[in-house]
Amino acid sequence: MMAFQIVLEDAKLMSNIVSIISSIVAESRVNVEEDGIRIKAFDATRISMIDFFMKKEAFQKYDVKGADPIGLSLETLNTILKTAKTNEHLQMSFDDTSKRFVIEFIGKNQQRKFALSVIDIPDEGNIPDSIHIDFDTNFEIKASFIQQVLKDAEMVSDYLKIRAKEDGIFFGAESETKEMDTFIAPQSEEMETGAFLVSGESEAMYSLDFLSNFLRGIRSSDYVRLSFNQEQPIRLVYEIEDKGHLIYFVAPRIEESEEIEDYEG
């Protein structure tokens, strides 16, 4: 395994990203490659898949040779990164002697350092490079709006129903004693009108727990792109400024149990 050293100017940015990923995947292989950092993994139930990439241009320093994956506890990494302070830089490196992943927070005239043991994570082997679905419904919505939808739905059910029509998007949840409904038109200030593309009518239902794990970590002022079809996986895309992306797939709730890999194209 080759040593590397990379520096990100905003430590809190990586803290926010790892917080989202670690709520979905407890441990994973982290690929520090010559063009950027990648994490791609299924959750433990294989109902969802996370795909993270941050390009090398996002880093203040990016000195990488070799591309061997590093197995890390993302939950432990998240605990450490949560201590990041405003205006601290984040330096990450691999100590080839001790075989440890090193995290350093660099502030003005001060520095904090942690070292994590690398863990052995079996290669899942069948993680697809991409999931090929021609989506009939695509829209971009403010995170604060969809976060409120999830909070409303969680008071009623464990699942969120999404229905798309040409005049807008309907969100709903129901139980034996309660129900909720929310509608948003493409002309709403909470939507990117130009990104609203609906071809016909689609409806599907998804686990609120899985959706919330991803969406609750997104900054409320940012936008998230959602795409889905009738009873097929939903894709959520969060563009990390101009630095990279988080893409999240969740399989729908249907009568027969589905795994996200069933939709590999």
N, C-alpha and C positions, 0 to 999 in steps of 0.2 A: 504494500500500500504506500502510495507516495504522500509526502507531506504537502500541506497547502496553507495559505494564509490569505484571508479575505477580510475586508473592512467595510461595514455599512455605516453611513453617516448618522442615520437615525435608528438607534437601538430599539425604540418603541415600535417602529414599523415591523421589525421581525418579531417582536413580542406579540403583536396583534395577530400576525399571520399564524404563528405556531400555536397560539391560543385556540384559533379556529380548527386547525388541523388536528391538534391533540384531543379535542372534544369528539372527534370522529375516529381517529386511529391512535391507540395507546403507544404503539412502537412501530417503527418503520425503517426501511433502508433510506438513507439520504444520499443522493447522487450529486457529488460536487464535481461537475464536468467542466470542460474548457469553455463552454458557451454559457454556463450558468448553473444554478442549483435546481434540482428536481426532486420532488417527492410524489410518488404515485402508488396508491394502495387502496385495497378494499377495507371496509370496516369489518369487525369480527363476524358479523352475520352475513356479510357479502350482499347486503341489500343496497349499499351505497359505495361509491368510489370517489376518492379525492385525487385531483391532479393539480399540483403546484409547480410553478416555474418562475424563477427570478433571473433575468438575464444579467450577464457579467457587467454590462454597462451601468447597472443600478448601483454597483459597488464603488466605493472610493478607491479601494485597492482590491485587485483580484489576481492573485498569484497562485495558479493551479497547474499542476502537471500530473497527468494520470487521471483515471476516472473510476477507481474502485469504490463501490458503495460502502457506506458506513452505517452500521446498525445502531440506532439510538432509541432510548426511551423518550418519546416525545412528551410524555407527562412530566418527567423529571426536567427535561429541557424547558418546558413551559413554566414550571415553578421558578426556575432560575431567571428566565427572561422577564418574568413579571416584575422583577426587581429593577428593571431598567428605568433610568431617570431621564427627564427632559434634558436635551443637549448632550447626552452621552453617546459616544460612538460605540459600535459593537464590532469587536474583532473575534473571528472564529478561525481556529487553526487545528491541525492534527499533529500531535507530537509523535513522531515515528519511533522514538525511543521508548516512551512509556505506553504507547498505543492508546492514547486518550484524546478525546475531543475536547478542545480547550476553548472556553468562552471568556472573553475579557470585555469589561465595560470601561471605557476610557473617557474620563471627564477632564475638566480643567484642573491640572495639578493633582490628579488622583486617578487611581486605577483599581478595579476589582477583578478578581480572577477565579474561575471555577474550572474543574476538569472532570469529565465524564468518561467512565469506562465504556468501551464499545461492546455491544451485545450481539450475539449470533442470532440473526433472523433468517429463517429459511426463505429461499427464493420462491415466491408464490408462482412464478413461472407463466401463468396464464393471464396476467394483467394485460389487457389489450392496449396497443399504442393509441388507439382512439376508438370511440363508439360511434358507428356511422348510422345516423338516423336523419331522415329528411323531415324536419319538424314543420308541422302545419301552423303552429302558433309560436310567435316570437314577440316578446315585448320587454321593454326596459323600464324599470320602476324604481322609485326612490326607496332606499332601504328602510327609512322610518315608517313608510306606509305599510310595507309587507311585514315588518316587525310587529306593528299594531294588529294587523290581520291575524298573525299567529297567536298573539296574546289573547285576542277575542275568541279565537277558535279553541284554545286550550281550556277555556272556561266551560266548554260544551262537550268536546270530544277528544279522542286521541288522533283523529285523522282530519285532514283538510281536503275538501273537494274543490277543484278548480275547473271552471267551465269557460271556454273561450267562444265568443261570437264576434261578428264583424263590428258590432256596436260597443264592445268592451269585454272586460274580464269580470267574471263572477266568482267570488270565494264563499264557501259555505262549510258549516259543520253542524252535525245534529246528533242527538241522543234520544232516548225515550221521553225525556222531560224537557229538553232544551234544543234550541237551534239558533244559528246566527247566519246572517247573509251580509256580504259587502260587495258593492259594485264600483268599478272604476272605468270611466270612459277614456279613450285614447287622447282626448283633448284636455284631460286633467293636468294641472301643473305638477302632479306627482309622477307623470309619465313622460317619457321621451317620445313625443308624437311621431317623429320620423322613423322610429324603430319599431312601431306597432305594425306587425304583419300577421294577419289571420286568414287562413285559407280554409273556409268551411267551419264547422262547429266541432269542438273537441271537448272531452270531459275525462278527468282522471282523479284518483284519490291517492294521497300520500301521507305517510306517517309524520305527525307534527314533531315528534322527537327528533327525527332525522333532519327535517327542514330547519328546526330551531337550532340544532347544533352548529349549523353553518351560518345561518342568517343573524343570529344574535351577536356575533362578533364583528359584523360589518359596521363601519361608521354610518350613523343614521343619515348623514348628509350625502352619502355616496349613492350611486345607482347600481342595481344588479340586473343582469339580463337573464330572463327566464324563457325556456323553450320546452314545449311538450306536445304530445299527440294523444289521441284516444287510447287510454289504458296502456301507455308506454312510459319509459323513464322520463323524468323531468331533468333538464340540465340547467344549472345555475352558474352563471359566469360573473366573477368579480374581477374587474381590471384593477390592478394595483398601480394606480397612477400610470406612468409610462415605463414601469419597471418590470412588470410581469403579470401573472394572472393566477387566480384560483378557480378551478372548474370542478363542479360537484354534480354527480349523477345519483339520483335516487330512484329505485324501482317502484312501480305503483303497487297499491294494495288491490289485489284481485283475488278471486276465490281460491286459485291454486297459488302456492307459495312461489315467488319469483326471486331470482338473484340477478344482480345487475349484469353479470357476465353472460347471462342468457341472451343479451341484446348485442353482443359483440358482432360487428359487421366485418 
